Each structure stands twice: as C-alpha cells, then as structure tokens.
C-alpha cells in the first residue's frame, strides 16, 4: 500500500537540496531583484540593515535551492541562519557594519559552530570583509570550521559570472587544503571569475 502511486502522489515534490539537486543558476530576474535589494539595504539604519541583510542571505541561498533557514536562537546565542549543501549543514553568521571583521568575531562564531554537532560547518558573511591580521591569527594553531564571504564575493554571484554552489564548494575545498577560512572568489580560479 505504501508504494501505491495514488498514495505517493499525495506528497509534495522535494525541491532543491532536499532531493540532492541544488540549482546552479538564479536566473537574471532573481539576480536583478536581489541586487536591487542589496542596494536598498545599504540605505537603511544600521540595526535594520543587519536584520535585512540576514533576510537577503536567506533569500539568496533559497534561490539556489540550499534548504536555507532563518535566524534562530539556542540557549544563550543566536545563529543568523543555516543551509544544507552536499550533505553538510552550514550555520551562518551575517554581518553588515563598517569595520572589517577581525580575529575576535571569527573566534566567537567558530566557537558557536564548534559547540554544535561535529559535522557542522560555518559560513561567515561580512559585507565589509575581514582583516588580514584577523584571518592570519585565526588560521594559526587551530583547524578551521568556517569559510568566509565578503561583498565582492556576493557581487560576483549576483553578476552571474559564478554560481553560489561553485563558490561555496571551492571555498570549502580550499579551507580543507590550506586551513584558510577566506579565499576571495577572484583567487578561486572559477569559470568566469
């Protein structure tokens, strides 16, 4: 009875990463919509801007079929979202503020990720980027559990020259090979970057 086609047809079709097939392209209209949203966000007050940036990240990842989730709270901390890629769950930290992210913020988020299941990974998205000193100190003497993206990486994805899936896959590979949490898209040697 469980294999009866009539019974099986009552279930919704799985989408995106849920069935193992993330989308490789956003489409021109969605890229344009998200690009316009990013411009709108830049004009907002800092507190609102941060919250809207988290929503932008969720929409971008959902557009690529990555089973993204909105921010959530666990006892004593907030996680800005999560998504699934290639069977891995990534926790997301999204920051949009003036100064570049340094060692302390990287360590704080890495600690949040380390406090979850052993198979958890982290993605730190900082619109303003990361300090060279912070990245160097973060890579020294510990294994990374993070990959990082900045505004230029996001703009490359929104321009359609590279896909988010390729960027995340290659950043994870480079982190595994070099222990560097941040490698800019332009240094990944991806098609079109």
Buried (B, 14 or more C-beta within 10 A) or exposed (E): EEEEEEEEEEEEEEEBBEEEEBBEEBEEEBBEBBBEBBEEBEEBEEEEBBBBBBBBBBBBBBBBBBBBBBBEEEEEEEBBBBBBBEEEBBBBBBBBEEEBBBBEBBBEBBEBBBEBEEEBBBBBBBBBBBBEEBBEBBBEEEEBBBBBBBBEBBEBBBEBEBBBBBBBBBBBEBBEEEBBBBBBBEEBEBEEB
